[in-house]
Amino acid sequence: MFKSMRVLFTVMLLVGVTFCAVLLSGCAPKQKKADEAYKIGAILSITGRASPIGQPEKETVELLQEQINKAGGINGHKVEIIVEDDAGDETKAVMAAKKLLNKDNVLAVVGPSLSGTTLAIVKLFEESQTPMVSCAASVKITDPVQKWIFQVALTDRYSIPNILRYLESKGIKKIAFISDSNAYGQSGLAEMENTAPQKGFEIVAKETFGGEDTDMTPQLTRIKGTDAQAVVCWGTNPGPAVITRNMKQLKMTIPLIQSQGVANAKYIELSGDAANGVVMPAGRMIVTAQLAENDPQKPILLEYQKAFEAKYKKTPDHYGGHAYDAVKLIFKALEKVGPDKALIRDEIEKTTNFVGIDGIFNYSATNHNGLSEDSFEMVQIVDGKWTILKTK
């Protein structure tokens, strides 16, 4: 009898231990298997009118994924970057975000490409507590700071002071401002209205254009009738290129200053010889060869350009550079803290002196853009090529 009881007790003990182990395993945090890929998302404007922005970003994302996996991945894990095309449409950006967050369970997201599509999905990432590193330039993306949202593009808040310093050096105080009606254009206008009067500038005309507009002569004719000494344009292609051509057709000889939104080869291609003389703030990507040898960004820029050209047989631009910085920041955080969204977010926020394509990043709890006015170069198009202007 005692023997039977001992057997029964042993069986019950084993069952209890097994049950507790199963229960505890279900409650414990799930760890990635050694061969399980780390999933990252990317929402980019690969098609549509913003494709000159999204396409080089997509190519850069794929380049970096290939590089990291050839090198053995991150801490022994391959990286899978799931790329979604929002075609520059806010509704499609929302759908892409929901898929990446709810179906693919990504650890972080690169993009979107545009300010409007970024702002449309910020709430989703805050609610899901997933880090997002936007490639768009509106200061509204990171001001006010939101816990899970970061930004790598140079913003209008930093570019406008550079523009105003340049205009002041030319003795120009009266400006006309023409901007895209989208979120990027609206953000640029708001920053110019906030900054210019404080610096002693007068905005004598304000005009807007739509993303699909093909003729800006009515707006420019109105500007021509004012005492504006320069035109500042805020938008992304093709609108700014149309304005550039139209100004030449109207024989408007006052300076045209573009935003960093068109600091790429596509703008020169669309504008033709009318682009010569145009000035704008830009990241250092487009003038790498002209940088001093001791510039801390130059080695990174050259390395990226060499790899991109080897894979795609073409020169990269600063849009691809946005994606480069965003992906690298996520890789760096993931390598240090592993596949934990909250820790990835914290690690990105701790970033200091990270040398990237867009500049040298220093994030903090109160700064989720990480760059500064000094991240820009003022450049001018001369004979169809970018040239650094010395304005400081």
C-alpha positions in Angstrom: 0.0 0.0 0.0 2.8 2.4 1.0 4.6 1.5 -2.2 1.4 2.4 -4.3 1.1 5.7 -2.4 4.8 6.6 -3.1 4.3 5.9 -6.8 1.1 8.0 -6.9 2.8 10.8 -5.0 5.8 10.7 -7.5 3.4 10.8 -10.5 1.5 13.8 -9.0 4.7 15.6 -8.3 6.0 15.2 -11.8 2.6 16.3 -13.3 2.7 19.4 -11.0 6.3 20.3 -12.0 5.5 19.9 -15.7 2.3 22.0 -15.3 4.2 24.8 -13.6 7.0 24.7 -16.2 4.4 25.1 -19.0 2.7 27.9 -17.1 5.9 29.8 -16.5 7.1 29.3 -20.1 3.9 30.9 -21.3 4.3 33.9 -19.0 8.1 34.5 -19.6 9.2 36.9 -22.4 9.6 35.2 -25.7 13.1 35.1 -26.9 14.2 35.1 -30.5 15.4 31.7 -31.7 19.0 31.7 -32.8 18.0 31.4 -36.5 15.0 33.8 -36.3 15.3 37.0 -38.3 14.9 40.4 -36.7 12.1 42.1 -38.6 12.2 45.8 -39.4 9.7 47.7 -41.4 10.0 50.5 -44.0 7.3 52.7 -45.4 8.5 54.6 -48.4 7.0 56.5 -51.4 8.4 54.2 -54.0 5.8 55.0 -56.7 3.8 58.1 -57.4 5.0 61.7 -57.8 7.3 61.3 -54.8 9.2 58.3 -56.3 12.4 60.3 -56.8 12.4 60.5 -53.0 11.2 57.0 -52.1 13.1 55.0 -54.7 16.6 55.8 -53.6 15.5 55.2 -50.0 14.2 51.8 -51.0 17.5 51.0 -52.8 19.5 52.1 -49.7 17.4 50.0 -47.4 18.0 46.9 -49.6 21.7 47.7 -49.8 22.1 47.9 -46.0 20.1 44.7 -45.5 22.3 42.9 -47.9 25.5 44.3 -46.2 24.4 43.4 -42.7 23.3 39.8 -43.6 26.5 39.2 -45.6 28.4 40.2 -42.4 26.5 37.6 -40.4 23.5 39.7 -39.3 23.1 41.3 -35.9 24.2 39.1 -32.9 23.8 36.0 -35.1 20.3 37.0 -36.4 19.6 37.8 -40.0 17.7 41.1 -40.6 14.6 41.1 -42.7 13.4 44.6 -43.7 9.8 44.5 -44.9 9.3 47.4 -47.4 5.9 48.9 -48.0 5.0 51.4 -50.7 2.6 54.1 -49.7 2.8 55.9 -53.1 2.9 59.2 -51.2 -0.7 58.7 -50.1 -1.6 59.1 -46.4 -4.3 56.4 -46.5 -1.9 53.9 -47.9 0.6 54.9 -45.3 -1.9 54.1 -42.6 -2.6 50.7 -44.1 1.1 49.9 -44.5 1.7 50.9 -40.8 -1.1 48.7 -39.6 0.2 45.7 -41.6 3.7 46.1 -40.3 2.6 46.6 -36.7 -0.2 44.0 -36.4 0.7 41.3 -39.0 4.5 41.5 -39.3 5.2 42.5 -35.7 8.2 44.6 -36.7 10.6 45.9 -34.0 10.9 49.4 -35.6 10.1 51.2 -38.8 12.1 53.4 -41.2 10.2 56.2 -42.9 7.9 57.4 -44.2 9.4 59.4 -47.0 7.1 62.4 -46.7 6.0 64.8 -44.0 2.3 64.2 -44.7 2.5 60.5 -44.6 4.6 60.5 -41.5 2.2 62.8 -39.6 -0.7 60.5 -40.7 0.7 57.5 -38.8 2.5 59.0 -35.8 -0.4 58.1 -33.5 -0.3 54.4 -34.5 3.3 54.2 -33.4 2.7 56.0 -30.2 -0.2 53.7 -29.4 1.7 50.5 -30.3 4.9 51.7 -28.6 7.0 51.0 -31.6 10.0 53.1 -32.6 9.6 55.0 -36.0 12.5 56.9 -37.6 11.0 59.2 -40.2 12.9 60.3 -43.3 10.8 63.4 -43.8 11.7 67.0 -43.1 8.8 68.9 -41.4 9.8 70.1 -37.9 6.2 69.2 -36.8 7.3 65.5 -36.9 9.5 65.9 -33.8 8.2 69.2 -32.3 6.7 68.7 -29.9 8.7 65.6 -29.1 6.7 62.3 -29.1 8.2 59.4 -27.2 8.4 56.8 -30.1 9.1 59.1 -33.1 12.5 60.1 -34.3 13.7 61.9 -37.5 16.9 62.0 -39.5 16.1 64.6 -42.2 17.4 68.2 -41.9 14.3 70.2 -41.0 13.0 73.6 -42.1 13.7 75.0 -38.7 17.4 74.6 -39.3 17.5 75.4 -43.0 15.6 78.7 -42.9 18.2 80.5 -40.7 20.9 79.4 -43.3 18.8 80.9 -46.1 18.2 84.2 -44.2 21.9 84.5 -43.5 22.6 84.1 -47.2 20.0 86.7 -48.2 21.3 89.1 -45.6 24.8 88.7 -47.0 23.4 89.9 -50.3 21.6 92.9 -48.8 18.2 91.3 -49.4 15.4 92.0 -46.9 12.2 91.6 -48.9 11.2 88.1 -49.9 8.4 86.3 -51.7 7.5 82.9 -50.4 5.9 80.2 -52.6 5.2 76.8 -51.2 3.6 73.5 -51.9 0.1 73.1 -50.3 1.2 69.9 -48.6 2.4 69.3 -45.1 6.0 70.0 -46.0 5.2 73.3 -47.7 2.9 74.4 -44.9 5.6 73.6 -42.3 8.2 75.7 -44.3 5.8 78.6 -44.5 5.1 78.5 -40.8 8.8 78.5 -39.9 9.5 81.3 -42.3 6.7 83.4 -40.9 8.0 82.8 -37.4 11.7 83.5 -38.2 11.9 86.1 -40.9 10.3 89.1 -39.1 12.5 88.5 -36.1 15.6 88.8 -38.3 14.4 92.0 -39.9 13.0 90.4 -43.1 9.6 91.3 -44.7 7.6 88.7 -46.5 6.0 90.8 -49.3 4.1 87.9 -51.0 2.9 84.4 -50.2 1.8 82.0 -52.9 1.0 78.3 -53.0 0.9 75.6 -55.6 -0.5 72.0 -55.8 1.5 68.9 -56.2 0.2 68.3 -59.7 0.4 71.9 -61.0 2.3 72.3 -64.2 2.2 76.0 -64.6 3.1 78.6 -61.9 3.1 81.7 -64.1 0.0 83.2 -62.4 1.6 83.0 -58.9 4.9 84.2 -60.2 3.3 87.1 -62.2 1.7 88.3 -58.9 5.1 88.1 -57.2 6.7 90.0 -60.1 4.4 92.8 -59.4 5.7 93.2 -55.8 9.0 94.7 -54.6 10.3 91.2 -53.7 14.1 91.1 -53.9 14.2 87.2 -53.9 11.9 84.2 -54.2 12.0 81.4 -51.7 10.3 78.2 -52.8 9.4 75.4 -50.5 8.4 72.0 -51.9 9.5 68.8 -53.5 9.6 68.0 -57.2 8.2 68.5 -59.7 6.6 71.8 -58.6 9.8 73.6 -57.7 11.3 72.7 -61.0 8.3 74.2 -62.8 8.7 77.4 -60.8 12.4 77.5 -61.8 11.5 77.2 -65.5 8.6 79.6 -65.3 10.8 82.3 -63.6 13.2 82.1 -66.6 10.3 82.3 -69.0 9.0 85.4 -67.3 12.5 86.9 -67.3 12.5 87.2 -63.5 16.1 87.9 -62.6 15.8 88.1 -58.8 17.5 85.2 -56.9 15.6 82.0 -56.5 16.2 80.1 -53.2 15.0 76.5 -53.0 14.6 74.3 -49.9 16.5 71.2 -49.1 13.6 69.3 -50.6 15.0 69.4 -54.1 18.7 69.0 -53.3 19.1 66.1 -55.8 20.0 65.4 -59.4 16.3 65.1 -60.4 15.7 68.8 -59.7 18.5 69.8 -62.1 17.2 67.3 -64.7 13.7 68.7 -64.5 14.8 72.4 -64.4 17.3 72.2 -67.2 19.7 75.2 -67.6 17.2 77.4 -65.7 18.6 75.7 -62.5 21.9 77.5 -62.9 22.3 80.1 -60.2 19.7 78.6 -57.9 20.8 78.5 -54.3 19.6 76.2 -51.5 20.6 74.6 -48.2 21.6 71.0 -48.5 23.1 68.1 -46.8 26.8 67.4 -47.6 26.0 64.3 -49.8 25.8 66.4 -53.0 29.1 68.1 -52.4 31.2 65.3 -50.9 34.2 65.9 -53.2 34.4 69.5 -52.2 34.5 68.8 -48.4 37.7 69.2 -46.5 39.7 66.0 -45.9 39.2 66.3 -42.2 35.5 66.7 -42.4 34.2 63.9 -40.1 31.3 63.0 -42.5 33.5 62.6 -45.6 34.6 59.0 -45.0 31.0 57.9 -44.3 29.7 59.7 -47.4 32.4 58.2 -49.6 31.8 54.7 -48.2 28.1 54.9 -48.9 28.5 56.4 -52.3 31.0 53.7 -53.3 28.7 50.8 -52.2 25.6 52.4 -53.7 27.3 53.0 -57.1 28.7 49.4 -57.1 25.3 47.9 -56.6 23.1 50.3 -58.7 25.5 51.8 -61.2 24.4 55.3 -60.3 25.2 58.1 -57.8 23.1 58.2 -54.6 21.5 61.4 -53.2 20.6 62.7 -49.8 17.2 61.0 -49.9 18.9 57.7 -49.9 21.1 59.2 -47.2 17.9 59.7 -45.0 17.2 55.9 -45.2 20.9 55.1 -44.5 20.9 57.1 -41.3 17.5 55.7 -40.1 18.5 52.1 -40.8 21.9 52.4 -39.2 20.5 54.0 -36.1 18.1 51.1 -35.7 20.8 48.5 -36.4 23.1 50.2 -33.9 20.4 50.1 -31.2 19.3 46.5 -32.0 22.9 45.3 -31.8 23.3 46.7 -28.3 20.0 45.9 -26.7 18.4 43.1 -28.7 14.9 42.7 -30.0 13.1 44.8 -27.4 11.1 47.8 -28.7 11.3 49.9 -25.6 15.1 49.3 -25.2 15.6 50.1 -28.9 13.7 53.4 -28.4 15.8 54.2 -25.4 19.0 53.4 -27.1 18.2 55.7 -30.1 17.3 58.5 -27.7 20.8 58.1 -26.1 22.6 58.5 -29.4 25.5 61.0 -29.3 28.1 61.9 -31.9 26.7 59.4 -34.4 28.3 60.4 -37.8 25.8 59.9 -40.5 24.9 61.0 -44.0 22.7 63.9 -42.9 25.0 65.1 -40.2 26.3 64.2 -36.7 23.4 63.1 -34.6 22.9 64.0 -30.9 19.4 62.9 -29.7 18.0 63.5 -26.2 14.7 63.3 -24.4 13.9 66.8 -25.6 15.4 66.5 -29.1 14.3 63.7 -31.5 15.8 65.3 -34.6 19.4 65.3 -33.5 20.8 67.7 -36.0 21.5 71.4 -36.1 21.9 74.4 -38.4 25.5 73.4 -38.9 24.5 70.2 -40.6 23.7 72.2 -43.7 25.9 73.6 -46.5 24.6 76.4 -48.7 25.1 75.4 -52.3 24.6 76.9 -55.7 24.1 75.2 -59.1 26.8 76.3 -61.5 27.0 74.8 -65.0 24.6 72.1 -63.9 26.6 71.1 -60.8 26.5 71.7 -57.1 29.0 74.2 -55.6 29.5 75.0 -51.9 28.9 78.7 -51.1 30.9 80.2 -48.3 28.4 82.4 -46.3 29.5 82.1 -42.7 
